[in-house]
Amino acid sequence: MNRLDWTPEAAEWIDRLVADHGELMFHQSGGCCDGSQPMCFPRGEFKVGDSDVLLGEVHGGHPFYMAKDQFEYWKHTRLTLHVTPGRGSSFSIEIPYGIRFIIQSALMEAE
């Protein structure tokens, strides 16, 4: 089951960030900093562990994680990675570019 999608705008920014920073990884924040903002890091710069769930990969094969306890609330949703203008207050690498990643969610249909 595919839980992740991304908009063309998000794909463009991922490509730009890869050009500037190398391979990426995403982690859906659980309330710190910008609430539940997806955070983007150079791959390996954010430590994931047993308390994280790999939801899948976004554009270009970049892994996307979420904390297990937060996943319990979101497990019935399909997430779409998007960008919006504006500076967030997180540690995510896109912030200095004047944009931030956001998540749009929709309930998944029963299969």
Secondary structure, DSSP 8 states (H G I E B T S, - for coil): ---EEE-HHHHHHHHHHHHHH-SEEEEE-SSSSSSS-EEEEETTSS---TTEEEEEEETTTEEEEEEHHHHHHHTTEEEEEEEEES--SSS-TTGGGTEEEEEEEEE----
